[in-house]
C-alpha cells in the first residue's frame, strides 16, 4: 500500500515540477497551485528541475520527504479518486 501512495505522490510531484508555462508571462518563481482529491486539499512540494532559464541540481524530492525529522505527511489516497490541479492565473501551455 505504501508503494501505491509513493507512486501517486511521485506522479503528482512530477506533474508539478515539470510544468511548462508561457515564457512571456512566466513568474520568477513557480506559482502556487491547488491540488484537491475528492474536494480535500493536499499539501505538495515543488522540486524545481528547470525554471526561468536556470537548471537546478537538487536532492530528490522523495528523499527529502522521507528524511528522518521531516514534518511532511504523506496522505493516504485511495485508487480511483479524482485528482484536480488548479493552476489559477498561470495555466501551462504543456505538461511533460
Backbone as JSON Lines, residues from 0, in Angstrom:
{"i":0,"aa":"X","n":[0.82,-1.18,0.0],"ca":[0.0,0.0,0.0],"c":[0.88,1.26,0.0]}
{"i":1,"aa":"X","n":[2.0,1.19,0.73],"ca":[2.89,2.34,0.79],"c":[3.46,2.66,-0.59]}
{"i":2,"aa":"X","n":[3.7,1.61,-1.4],"ca":[4.22,1.82,-2.76],"c":[3.2,2.57,-3.62]}
{"i":3,"aa":"X","n":[1.91,2.28,-3.44],"ca":[0.88,2.97,-4.2],"c":[0.84,4.45,-3.83]}
{"i":4,"aa":"X","n":[0.94,4.74,-2.54],"ca":[0.92,6.13,-2.08],"c":[2.12,6.88,-2.62]}
{"i":5,"aa":"X","n":[3.29,6.27,-2.53],"ca":[4.51,6.91,-3.02],"c":[4.42,7.1,-4.53]}
{"i":6,"aa":"X","n":[3.85,6.13,-5.24],"ca":[3.69,6.26,-6.69],"c":[2.78,7.43,-7.04]}
{"i":7,"aa":"X","n":[1.68,7.57,-6.33],"ca":[0.76,8.68,-6.59],"c":[1.44,10.01,-6.3]}
{"i":8,"aa":"X","n":[2.15,10.09,-5.18],"ca":[2.87,11.33,-4.85],"c":[3.96,11.63,-5.87]}
{"i":9,"aa":"X","n":[4.63,10.6,-6.37],"ca":[5.68,10.78,-7.36],"c":[5.08,11.38,-8.64]}
{"i":10,"aa":"X","n":[3.93,10.86,-9.06],"ca":[3.28,11.37,-10.26],"c":[2.86,12.82,-10.05]}
{"i":11,"aa":"X","n":[2.26,13.12,-8.9],"ca":[1.82,14.5,-8.63],"c":[3.0,15.46,-8.6]}
{"i":12,"aa":"X","n":[4.09,15.04,-7.95],"ca":[5.27,15.9,-7.87],"c":[5.89,16.08,-9.24]}
{"i":13,"aa":"X","n":[5.92,15.04,-10.04],"ca":[6.46,15.14,-11.39],"c":[5.66,16.13,-12.21]}
{"i":14,"aa":"X","n":[4.34,16.05,-12.13],"ca":[3.49,16.98,-12.87],"c":[3.76,18.42,-12.44]}
{"i":15,"aa":"X","n":[3.8,18.62,-11.14],"ca":[4.01,19.97,-10.62],"c":[5.4,20.49,-10.95]}
{"i":16,"aa":"X","n":[6.41,19.63,-10.86],"ca":[7.78,20.1,-11.08],"c":[8.13,20.3,-12.54]}
{"i":17,"aa":"X","n":[7.37,19.74,-13.44],"ca":[7.68,19.85,-14.86],"c":[6.66,20.7,-15.62]}
{"i":18,"aa":"X","n":[6.01,21.6,-14.94],"ca":[5.01,22.45,-15.6],"c":[5.73,23.4,-16.56]}
{"i":19,"aa":"X","n":[5.23,23.48,-17.77],"ca":[5.79,24.42,-18.74],"c":[4.84,25.59,-18.91]}
{"i":20,"aa":"X","n":[5.27,26.77,-18.54],"ca":[4.42,27.96,-18.66],"c":[4.89,28.82,-19.82]}
{"i":21,"aa":"X","n":[4.03,29.68,-20.28],"ca":[4.37,30.62,-21.33],"c":[5.51,31.53,-20.88]}
{"i":22,"aa":"X","n":[6.52,31.7,-21.72],"ca":[7.69,32.48,-21.32],"c":[7.4,33.96,-21.15]}
{"i":23,"aa":"X","n":[6.4,34.5,-21.87],"ca":[6.13,35.93,-21.75],"c":[5.47,36.29,-20.43]}
{"i":24,"aa":"X","n":[4.74,35.36,-19.8],"ca":[4.06,35.63,-18.54],"c":[4.64,34.82,-17.39]}
{"i":25,"aa":"X","n":[5.79,34.24,-17.57],"ca":[6.36,33.36,-16.57],"c":[6.8,34.14,-15.34]}
{"i":26,"aa":"X","n":[6.29,33.75,-14.16],"ca":[6.73,34.42,-12.93],"c":[8.16,34.02,-12.57]}
{"i":27,"aa":"X","n":[8.77,34.77,-11.65],"ca":[10.15,34.48,-11.25],"c":[10.26,33.16,-10.5]}
{"i":28,"aa":"X","n":[9.22,32.78,-9.77],"ca":[9.18,31.51,-9.05],"c":[7.93,30.75,-9.47]}
{"i":29,"aa":"X","n":[7.9,29.43,-9.31],"ca":[6.7,28.69,-9.66],"c":[5.49,29.21,-8.89]}
{"i":30,"aa":"X","n":[4.37,29.42,-9.58],"ca":[3.18,29.95,-8.9],"c":[2.54,28.9,-8.0]}
{"i":31,"aa":"X","n":[1.79,29.38,-7.01],"ca":[1.04,28.48,-6.16],"c":[-0.05,27.81,-6.98]}
{"i":32,"aa":"X","n":[-0.32,26.58,-6.65],"ca":[-1.41,25.83,-7.28],"c":[-2.25,25.22,-6.17]}
{"i":33,"aa":"X","n":[-3.42,24.74,-6.52],"ca":[-4.26,23.99,-5.57],"c":[-4.39,22.57,-6.07]}
{"i":34,"aa":"X","n":[-4.12,21.61,-5.2],"ca":[-4.32,20.2,-5.53],"c":[-5.39,19.68,-4.57]}
{"i":35,"aa":"X","n":[-6.44,19.11,-5.14],"ca":[-7.5,18.53,-4.32],"c":[-7.78,17.11,-4.79]}
{"i":36,"aa":"X","n":[-8.1,16.26,-3.83],"ca":[-8.51,14.89,-4.13],"c":[-9.86,14.7,-3.46]}
{"i":37,"aa":"X","n":[-10.88,14.5,-4.3],"ca":[-12.26,14.4,-3.82],"c":[-12.6,15.57,-2.9]}
{"i":38,"aa":"X","n":[-12.31,16.78,-3.35],"ca":[-12.61,18.04,-2.66],"c":[-11.86,18.24,-1.35]}
{"i":39,"aa":"X","n":[-10.81,17.49,-1.11],"ca":[-9.97,17.67,0.06],"c":[-8.61,18.18,-0.38]}
{"i":40,"aa":"X","n":[-8.17,19.33,0.16],"ca":[-6.89,19.91,-0.21],"c":[-5.72,19.02,0.17]}
{"i":41,"aa":"X","n":[-4.67,19.04,-0.67],"ca":[-3.48,18.23,-0.44],"c":[-2.27,19.15,-0.43]}
{"i":42,"aa":"X","n":[-1.41,19.0,0.59],"ca":[-0.15,19.74,0.62],"c":[0.78,19.14,-0.43]}
{"i":43,"aa":"X","n":[1.65,19.97,-0.98],"ca":[2.55,19.48,-2.02],"c":[3.92,20.13,-1.87]}
{"i":44,"aa":"X","n":[4.89,19.53,-2.55],"ca":[6.26,20.04,-2.55],"c":[6.63,20.28,-4.0]}
{"i":45,"aa":"X","n":[7.2,21.44,-4.29],"ca":[7.67,21.73,-5.64],"c":[9.18,21.51,-5.68]}
{"i":46,"aa":"X","n":[9.6,20.7,-6.62],"ca":[11.02,20.48,-6.85],"c":[11.37,21.06,-8.2]}
{"i":47,"aa":"X","n":[12.14,22.14,-8.22],"ca":[12.49,22.78,-9.49],"c":[13.65,22.05,-10.14]}
{"i":48,"aa":"X","n":[13.39,21.48,-11.3],"ca":[14.46,20.9,-12.11],"c":[15.02,21.97,-13.03]}
{"i":49,"aa":"X","n":[14.11,22.72,-13.63],"ca":[14.48,23.81,-14.53],"c":[13.39,24.87,-14.43]}
{"i":50,"aa":"X","n":[13.8,26.13,-14.24],"ca":[12.81,27.2,-14.13],"c":[13.43,28.51,-14.58]}
{"i":51,"aa":"X","n":[12.71,29.23,-15.42],"ca":[13.1,30.57,-15.83],"c":[14.52,30.61,-16.39]}
{"i":52,"aa":"X","n":[14.88,29.59,-17.17],"ca":[16.19,29.56,-17.81],"c":[17.31,29.01,-16.94]}
{"i":53,"aa":"X","n":[17.01,28.62,-15.69],"ca":[18.03,28.09,-14.78],"c":[17.8,26.6,-14.57]}
{"i":54,"aa":"X","n":[18.89,25.85,-14.49],"ca":[18.81,24.42,-14.2],"c":[19.26,24.23,-12.77]}
{"i":55,"aa":"X","n":[18.48,23.45,-12.0],"ca":[18.74,23.24,-10.58],"c":[19.25,21.83,-10.34]}
{"i":56,"aa":"X","n":[20.3,21.71,-9.54],"ca":[20.8,20.42,-9.1],"c":[20.31,20.28,-7.67]}
{"i":57,"aa":"X","n":[19.31,19.44,-7.47],"ca":[18.68,19.36,-6.17],"c":[18.6,17.92,-5.69]}
{"i":58,"aa":"X","n":[18.37,17.78,-4.4],"ca":[18.17,16.46,-3.83],"c":[16.82,15.92,-4.31]}
{"i":59,"aa":"X","n":[16.72,14.64,-4.5],"ca":[15.48,14.02,-4.92],"c":[14.36,14.38,-3.95]}
{"i":60,"aa":"X","n":[13.21,14.81,-4.47],"ca":[12.08,15.25,-3.66],"c":[11.65,14.17,-2.68]}
{"i":61,"aa":"X","n":[11.64,12.91,-3.11],"ca":[11.17,11.84,-2.24],"c":[12.16,11.54,-1.13]}
{"i":62,"aa":"X","n":[13.45,11.73,-1.38],"ca":[14.43,11.58,-0.31],"c":[14.18,12.65,0.75]}
{"i":63,"aa":"X","n":[13.85,13.86,0.31],"ca":[13.57,14.96,1.23],"c":[12.34,14.65,2.07]}
{"i":64,"aa":"X","n":[11.26,14.18,1.41],"ca":[10.01,13.88,2.11],"c":[10.21,12.77,3.14]}
{"i":65,"aa":"X","n":[10.98,11.75,2.79],"ca":[11.12,10.59,3.67],"c":[12.26,10.71,4.67]}
{"i":66,"aa":"X","n":[13.01,11.83,4.67],"ca":[14.11,12.02,5.61],"c":[13.61,11.98,7.05]}
{"i":67,"aa":"X","n":[14.44,11.42,7.92],"ca":[14.1,11.41,9.34],"c":[14.0,12.86,9.83]}
{"i":68,"aa":"X","n":[12.95,13.16,10.55],"ca":[12.76,14.52,11.06],"c":[11.95,15.4,10.14]}
{"i":69,"aa":"X","n":[11.6,14.91,8.94],"ca":[10.78,15.69,8.03],"c":[9.37,15.79,8.6]}
{"i":70,"aa":"X","n":[8.77,16.98,8.5],"ca":[7.41,17.15,9.02],"c":[6.36,17.01,7.9]}
{"i":71,"aa":"X","n":[6.77,16.53,6.74],"ca":[5.86,16.35,5.62],"c":[5.12,15.02,5.81]}
{"i":72,"aa":"X","n":[3.79,15.09,5.76],"ca":[2.96,13.91,5.94],"c":[2.48,13.43,4.59]}
{"i":73,"aa":"X","n":[2.66,12.16,4.3],"ca":[2.19,11.57,3.05],"c":[0.76,11.09,3.29]}
{"i":74,"aa":"X","n":[-0.21,11.71,2.61],"ca":[-1.61,11.31,2.86],"c":[-1.94,9.97,2.23]}
{"i":75,"aa":"X","n":[-2.95,9.3,2.77],"ca":[-3.45,8.06,2.19],"c":[-4.46,8.44,1.1]}
{"i":76,"aa":"X","n":[-4.25,7.93,-0.1],"ca":[-5.14,8.25,-1.23],"c":[-5.59,6.93,-1.84]}
{"i":77,"aa":"X","n":[-6.91,6.72,-1.86],"ca":[-7.44,5.51,-2.45],"c":[-7.34,5.6,-3.96]}
{"i":78,"aa":"X","n":[-7.05,4.47,-4.6],"ca":[-7.03,4.43,-6.05],"c":[-8.43,4.7,-6.57]}
{"i":79,"aa":"X","n":[-8.52,5.4,-7.69],"ca":[-9.81,5.71,-8.29],"c":[-10.37,7.06,-7.87]}
{"i":80,"aa":"X","n":[-9.71,7.75,-6.94],"ca":[-10.18,9.07,-6.52],"c":[-9.82,10.1,-7.59]}
{"i":81,"aa":"X","n":[-10.61,11.16,-7.68],"ca":[-10.39,12.22,-8.67],"c":[-9.4,13.23,-8.12]}
{"i":82,"aa":"X","n":[-8.34,13.5,-8.89],"ca":[-7.33,14.48,-8.51],"c":[-7.5,15.7,-9.41]}
{"i":83,"aa":"X","n":[-7.63,16.88,-8.8],"ca":[-7.79,18.13,-9.54],"c":[-6.59,19.02,-9.24]}
{"i":84,"aa":"X","n":[-5.98,19.59,-10.28],"ca":[-4.88,20.53,-10.12],"c":[-5.34,21.86,-10.72]}
{"i":85,"aa":"X","n":[-5.43,22.9,-9.89],"ca":[-5.86,24.22,-10.32],"c":[-4.62,25.1,-10.44]}
{"i":86,"aa":"X","n":[-4.32,25.55,-11.66],"ca":[-3.13,26.36,-11.9],"c":[-3.38,27.86,-11.74]}
{"i":87,"aa":"X","n":[-4.6,28.23,-11.36],"ca":[-5.0,29.62,-11.12],"c":[-4.72,30.48,-12.35]}
{"i":88,"aa":"X","n":[-3.94,31.54,-12.2],"ca":[-3.69,32.51,-13.28],"c":[-2.58,32.09,-14.23]}
{"i":89,"aa":"X","n":[-1.95,30.95,-14.01],"ca":[-0.82,30.54,-14.84],"c":[-1.03,29.13,-15.4]}
{"i":90,"aa":"X","n":[-2.06,28.94,-16.24],"ca":[-2.24,27.61,-16.81],"c":[-1.07,27.28,-17.73]}
{"i":91,"aa":"X","n":[-0.57,26.05,-17.69],"ca":[0.57,25.69,-18.52],"c":[0.17,25.53,-19.99]}
{"i":92,"aa":"X","n":[1.11,25.84,-20.87],"ca":[0.92,25.55,-22.29],"c":[1.02,24.05,-22.51]}
{"i":93,"aa":"X","n":[1.97,23.43,-21.82],"ca":[2.17,21.99,-21.91],"c":[2.6,21.43,-20.57]}
{"i":94,"aa":"X","n":[2.39,20.13,-20.39],"ca":[2.89,19.43,-19.22],"c":[3.61,18.2,-19.74]}
{"i":95,"aa":"X","n":[4.85,18.01,-19.27],"ca":[5.64,16.85,-19.7],"c":[5.72,15.87,-18.57]}
